[in-house]
Amino acid sequence: MSNNREYNDWDDEEDEDLDTPTNYGVDTDLVKKLRKANRMQEKRIKELETSLGDLSKAQRERIVRDVLTSRGVNSKIASFIPHELEASEEAISGWLDANADVFGFQSSQQSDFTSEDASALRQMDLVTQGAMAPDKAEDLQMRIRSAASAEEILSLIQGQ
């Protein structure tokens, strides 16, 4: 390769001609119309983005307010919920459960279920364990009433 600085493979004069426009400062009617349409589109896009932002903000505020109300939590806590948090009931409830002790309310995960409640549930389960469902009892009564003979009634009672 030569050390001649005047000649360079990357420095073609023809390339410069392709990069520069030939009509300086001359706009055709079509170009003016396209620029005007482009400015109107950009303006419309900005309006829609603003509208979307306002609607998203309102929806988030409504969801947060509804979750706080349903949980019986003071609505002032809404200002402490991070804006990066997803605006869904599950995400907000999870955040509330994680920070329940900070704000002084009881988490939904914590319950007042005591051993007395557990024993009462066990007793109810024992009582209803051998019981017959109401629809089956009505069906059995209907069959007994419609039985034609004593043998049919005895077979129904014996469970055959």
C-alpha positions in Angstrom: 0.0 0.0 0.0 1.3 3.4 -0.8 1.8 6.2 1.7 0.2 8.7 -0.7 -2.2 10.7 1.4 -3.9 12.2 -1.6 -5.5 8.9 -2.7 -7.7 7.0 -0.3 -10.1 4.2 -1.2 -12.7 5.5 1.2 -12.6 9.0 0.0 -14.5 9.1 -3.3 -15.7 12.3 -4.7 -18.7 10.5 -6.2 -20.0 9.5 -2.7 -20.2 13.1 -1.7 -22.5 13.8 -4.6 -24.9 11.1 -3.5 -25.2 12.3 0.0 -26.1 16.0 -0.7 -29.5 17.0 -2.0 -29.6 18.9 -5.3 -32.5 21.2 -4.4 -31.4 23.5 -1.6 -34.2 25.4 0.0 -36.7 24.5 -2.7 -39.8 22.8 -1.3 -42.4 21.4 -3.5 -46.1 21.6 -2.7 -46.1 17.9 -1.8 -43.2 18.3 0.7 -45.0 21.2 2.4 -48.2 19.2 2.7 -46.3 16.2 4.1 -44.6 18.4 6.7 -47.9 19.9 7.7 -49.5 16.5 8.0 -46.5 15.3 10.0 -46.9 18.2 12.4 -50.6 17.5 12.8 -49.9 13.8 13.5 -47.2 14.7 16.1 -49.7 17.1 17.8 -52.4 14.4 17.8 -49.9 11.9 19.2 -49.0 14.2 22.1 -52.7 14.8 22.9 -53.4 11.1 22.9 -50.3 10.4 25.1 -51.5 13.1 27.6 -55.0 11.6 27.6 -53.7 8.1 28.1 -51.5 9.3 31.0 -54.5 11.0 32.6 -56.7 8.0 32.2 -54.0 5.6 33.5 -53.6 7.9 36.6 -57.3 8.0 37.3 -57.6 4.2 36.9 -54.8 3.6 39.3 -56.3 6.0 41.8 -59.6 4.2 41.6 -58.1 0.8 42.0 -56.0 1.9 45.0 -59.1 3.6 46.6 -61.2 0.5 46.0 -58.6 -1.9 47.5 -58.1 0.3 50.5 -61.9 0.7 51.1 -62.5 -3.1 50.7 -59.7 -3.8 53.2 -61.0 -1.2 55.7 -57.8 0.8 55.6 -57.4 4.5 55.8 -57.4 6.1 52.4 -54.5 8.4 53.3 -52.2 5.4 52.9 -52.6 5.7 49.2 -50.0 8.4 49.0 -47.4 5.9 50.4 -48.0 3.2 47.8 -45.2 3.3 45.3 -46.1 4.5 41.8 -43.9 1.8 40.3 -46.2 -0.8 41.8 -48.5 -2.5 39.3 -52.0 -1.1 39.5 -53.8 -4.3 40.2 -55.8 -5.5 43.2 -53.4 -8.4 43.9 -50.2 -6.2 43.8 -51.7 -3.5 46.0 -53.1 -6.1 48.5 -49.7 -7.8 48.6 -48.0 -4.5 49.3 -50.5 -3.7 52.0 -50.0 -7.2 53.6 -46.2 -6.6 53.6 -46.5 -3.2 55.2 -49.5 -3.8 57.5 -47.4 -3.5 60.7 -45.9 -0.1 59.5 -49.3 1.5 59.1 -50.9 -0.2 62.1 -53.6 -2.3 60.6 -54.1 -6.0 60.5 -53.0 -8.0 57.4 -55.5 -10.1 55.6 -53.2 -13.0 56.1 -53.5 -12.8 59.8 -56.8 -14.1 61.1 -58.5 -14.5 64.4 -58.9 -18.2 64.0 -58.5 -19.8 67.4 -58.4 -23.3 68.7 -62.0 -22.9 69.9 -63.0 -22.3 66.3 -61.1 -25.4 65.2 -62.8 -27.6 67.7 -66.2 -26.2 66.7 -65.5 -27.0 63.1 -64.4 -30.5 64.0 -67.7 -31.0 65.9 -69.8 -29.8 63.0 -67.8 -32.1 60.7 -68.6 -35.1 63.0 -72.3 -34.3 63.1 -72.6 -33.9 59.4 -70.4 -36.8 58.4 -73.1 -39.4 58.4 -75.9 -37.1 57.5 -77.9 -37.3 54.3 -78.1 -34.4 51.9 -81.6 -32.7 51.8 -82.1 -33.5 48.1 -81.5 -37.2 48.8 -83.8 -37.2 51.8 -86.6 -35.7 49.7 -86.0 -38.2 46.9 -86.2 -41.1 49.5 -89.5 -39.7 50.9 -90.9 -39.5 47.4 -90.0 -43.1 46.7 -91.5 -44.3 50.0 -94.8 -42.4 49.2 -95.0 -43.9 45.7 -94.2 -47.5 46.8 -96.9 -49.9 45.9 -96.2 -52.7 48.4 -94.6 -53.2 51.8 -91.7 -55.1 50.3 -90.7 -52.0 48.3 -90.8 -49.8 51.4 -88.6 -52.3 53.3 -86.1 -52.5 50.5 -85.9 -48.7 50.3 -85.4 -48.5 54.1 -82.7 -51.2 54.1 -80.9 -49.4 51.3 -81.1 -52.0 48.5 
